Amino acid sequence: MRPVLPFLLLGLGLGLVVACEVDTAPDGLRRTPPGTGPQVKFDTSRRPLPEVPLPNDVATFADPTSRTGVRVNVSLIAPTHMERRAREDFASMEGWGVSSPITVAFERAAGADPREPAIDIDAVADRMEGDEHDPSNDPFYVVNLTTGIPVLVDVGSGYYPVVLRDPFRYGPNDPKASESNLIFETVEEGAGLPQSAYRPELDRDFDGVLDHPNTRPRRRSTPSSIPGVDDIITWYERETDTLILRPIVPLDEKTEYAVVLTDRLRGPSGQPVRSPFEAIHHPSQRAGITRLKEWLTDKSLASYYGDVAGTGLDRVAFAWTFTTQPTHEDLRLLRDGLYGKGPFARWKHEYPPDLTVSRVAGNGPASDGQPAGWETSSPACVQRAKTPFILKLNDEDLRGSFRLIFEQVFGLDKGGLTAAMDSLQYIDHVVIGSFKSPYLMGDPASRDPDARFNVSFRTGEGEVRTDDVQWVLVVPKAKGEQKQPFPVAFFGHGVTGHADEALLYGGDFARQGIALIGYNNPGHGLVLGEGDQRIARALLGPNCVVPFFDGVLGGRAHDLNGDGVGDSGWFWWTSHIFHTRDNVRQGILDGMNLVRILRSFDGRMGTQDFTSDGKPEIAGDFDGDGVPDVGGPNVSYFATGESLGGIMSDIQGGIEPHMIASAPMSGGGGLAMDVAFRSYGVVESVTAQLMGPVVFSVPASERPARPDGERIESIGSRCTAGQRTVRLQVNEGVRNQELELACLDAQELSAGMTVVVTNVTSSEVRCARTDKDGRFRIALPTSTGDKLDVQIYTAPDVVASYDGCKVEDGAPVGRRIRDFEQAAIAVLPVADSDRDKCEVAEGCQQFRDRFFPVGTPLVAPNEGLGIQRQTPAMRRFRDLAQAALDPGDPIAFAPYYMLKPLFDENGQRVAPHALLAINTVGDNFVQVSSHYAFARAAGALPFLPPSAAERFPAWADYATPRELYDRLGQRTPMKFLVDNGVVEGIPRLGRTSAGPACKANYSTENAELCTRSVTIEPYECMTALYDADWVSEGRLPYDQPHPDVPLRLGRVANVRVADSTSLAAAWEPRLRGVPFGPDESSWTASERVVGLFNHYIVPKGQHTWSTGDACRAWDFAAYGNALMARFFASGGRDVYYLSHPKTHGCLVDGTCDFMR
């Protein structure tokens, strides 16, 4: 089987780089010592892909237009358009990733057992696991050549679990549906057999490899350990003998590193690993290895390198160098441009800091204008005409209408409806509008899934268009010292969501004097069906605010499938890596522009008349009272949001100097490594296109027609009872779509046959054996429009190998499918029927607005990479995708909250920012481990012991204060979370369980309002996840497992750790704010805090939260929203359960002094 995109790197001109050098005696710094140990693989001539350690500057070329001086060197030859375009995009990278893994493969020593790993993995584990990251005896190092300090890398720590919540969701007939993950093999296909013993009949997943579990049995340390989960090796790939080292915190951008394999890294025979060259390094990397030698000669670094320190290169078996790409700098340069600085300085004048505020009053659609005399056409219009640009939600008539909208359109029940309406009382008014922002991805309405930034960050040149960005602003009522202009929190919506989500949260923030603004991310907007639109317009019409509804509808959502309806967020998370990266960066750029606009409300005159007196108001004075409602240069700005909004606010606090505090909800860092390959939320939008298209067959009875409406994910069949329906599954935005190709009788397709699928256009071939009822599944790489051919052979395993699919002579030829044989059972809506339609009597298959007539050649309606799960190809794609995503990944921005300097547009360093990273326990949508990675990188989650503060000064900010370490049983908080299954977050594994009092979170105390009978499944209690922070303190009725003293982490942002004294000072918020302790002696909320909050929603885990509910026994939404609002109202200083560990429960019922 030919590998695809993961192998794109290095389909290179590497041979040109090394061919003239390697065969001659190199001018090396140290000759490779004699020995027989495993040798590093470094083969640039290997096909279909060269094999070299990665990342590696041998795989780059010098480029004076690059800010690092290099770019990744990539061959542009590939079998599919999708891979070719990805290769082109990789070639634009100015270096390697800051959080992606470092990998190196080995050749076994001569005579070594081919069934065993090339290196002694047990010896590696003995050195690396369980030592609290003491590097002094490590067998390898990743060395920063600027500082000489090694990078902390993960080996078996449990920080990066790979297990899935739903391993069975990855397409039909998945032979690995019962396995735990997408990356590593866990099933044995031939115990004790080497690859040379491969036979097709042994191959259960049809990858042409005799699979052996990627496990290490020694890891099963307890009777409760789970085979295929707890014994997986995530740092070594047995099939390719590849060592995989993942940084625990991100590397520095634009920095050269050296990877060092010391003589401590050995093969099973005890011999050290060996260089593939006469020297211990590649000839072209002499300069970098010279700097490495200087650092390893420095005996003062012995705490990091142990007995290697002071020996120069004497203990180095092999080393190579690589350079990281710009990450944080990219967005900083874009932001500077908005202020007239740097290569994009022209933007200051091309995009002036102006908002367009939309009229909300009127009795007709905004697009039609308002008829003459509308202002006096009804009592409601008379009232609204006084301030036609603001919506006063607490006007009696509007409250009634919005109550009905919440109930009938958004489906809130009585408890949720009561909570939502109660929160509205704190809102003075709502404003909507738009602003213009530089758009760097081509046409904002483009259907191109590969659209990405095409600008030079060095010169500012490139394609820049303009997009309209819609926003919704919730302005609080004035109360005491809380008055206009109000500080502003940015609220980020979820994927496929929209700006008006700010309305659901705005009341809880307004209660504490914080205005909330949401804006539509690229490709997002409110899309409602015609029925919901009619309801909303009917309800709002009598209130004379029909334009408000039209103003929030649509937004930036564009029709991507040709049905005439906007598709919000369809192309946001995709396997088109660079498009996904730049979706995020474009959204961040839009937010930074909006901050600039709001800060410009300094008393200057605006351009719009908001009071109908013929004169413009001052900028930001939407209610016309002479004072800007919000913003200006002297108020604070904050960031929060849920899901995608959590990811965006993760980044915003680490790049926007004026966003002084962030409280991201269910965000995460490591978007490729930990989200794309573990999240159930992107199975269709990301992994389906990565793993598909898929040709498969199921009995027709499993795809019955649905008279009440077809679902494209499993559209009904035209086949008769007893037939098999042969189908093609392709990605369709955030869904999958199946197209029925043919109906086959049992004698044509049954168990024990062989199916070969050929991409005739590219000559790619894949094959599989059929199972019961003729089931099979074959994925293959395709470009849109590639011609396909399906050939059935009526005997099993008629190929020499399932890799390559060479059919044996004399194989019995059966049915063949090379045309579309069946028409779709239902026709999907097409907006432009004149452009494309089905015009044949036999009917057509359909994908989006394209029709494929029955009898025409079978072609692929959409593209895909066709990579199988749990293969080296999948792992390589993951690793390279992370490198590509890093410039748009929160992990690269986390250190800039407090650990690295953040500068404003004038080059002035700003004070450290506050952070409350919020995880909802058991979140598997944005997988919870990814937000722990973010918190760790930000310094909010310690993972080193107390001694590290003095022993490893460069890592001191990651150390655990002694008092907390001892309280956790001589464990760091990170280890504590790993040990209790919190980082993993998978309830089905049954790591913990609730007590006997576990019951549903519902109260019937208000008998008139709360009338439902609510129960909880016993299984959910049996598998209840662990509540590390336990802020409900027993009021949440799940009887969930929790520690005696909850974790509740928080530290001072502006204290850098240098020793045990400063370590205690840094963690004063937590050390003084001991759970259950007296308020009087707790944290004083005097300085900005960086902390981590584990919010428990339900025992089985949940992704974020939305509205409150008056019928909950303990309302987690009310508590969470009040906690965030207090954090912002205090300027990021007050994490209330740390300042009031005794009485913080007032947040949930609104009885805190500042909430009255």
Secondary structure, DSSP 8 states (H G I E B T S, - for coil): ----GGG-BTSSSHHHHHHHHHTS----SSB-----S-EE--BTT-SSS-B--BS-GGGEEE-TTSTTSEEE-B----SSHHHHHHHHHHTT-SSB-SSS-EEEEEE--TT--TTS-SS-HHHHHHHHTTSTT--TT-SEEEEETTT--B--EESSSSSS----S-TT-SSTT-TTTTSS-SSS--S-SSTT--GGG--GGG-SS-SSS-----B-GGG--STT--TTTTTB-SSEETTTTEEEEEESS---TT-EEEEEEETT-B-TTS-B-B-SSSBSB-GGGHHHHHHHHHHHH-GGGHHHHGGGTTSTTTTEEEEEEEEB--SHHHHHHHHHHHTT-GGGTTHHHHS-S--EE----BSS-GGG---TTGGGSSHHHHHHTTSTT-B-TTSHHHHHHHHHHHHHTS---HHHHHHHHHHHTTEEEEEEEEEEEEE-SS-TT---TT----B-TTT--B--EEEEEEEEEEEE--BTTB-SSB-EEEEE--TT--GGGHHHHHHHHHTTT-EEEEE--TT--B---HHHHHHHHHHHGGGTBHHHHHHHBSTT---SSSSSS--TTTTTS-S-HHHHHHHHHHHHHHHHHHHHHHHT-SS-B-S--SSSSSS--BTT-TT-SSS-SB--TTS-EEEEEETHHHHHHHHHTTT-TTEEEEEEES--S-IIIIIITT-GGGIIIIIHHHH--EEEEEEGGGS---TT---GGG------TT-EEEEEEEEETTEEEEEEEEEE-TTTS-SS-EEEEEETTTTEEEEEE--GGG-EEEE--B-TT-BEEEEEESSS--BS-TTT--B-TT--EEEEE-B--S--SS----S-TTTS---STT-EEEETTEEEETTSB-B-SS-B----SSSHHHHHHHHHHHHHHGGG-GGGTGGGGTTS--B-TTS-B----EEEEEEETT-TTTTHHHHHHHHHHHTSS--B-TTHHHH-GGGGGGB--HHHHHHTTS--HHHHHHHTTTTT--GGG-S----TT---S---SSTTT--------HHHHHT----SS-TTTT-STT-----SS---EEEETT----SHHHHHHHTHHHHHS-TT--GGGS----S-EEEEEEE---TT--S------TT-SS-HHHHHHHHHHHHHHTTS---HHHH-TTTTTHHHHT-SGGG-
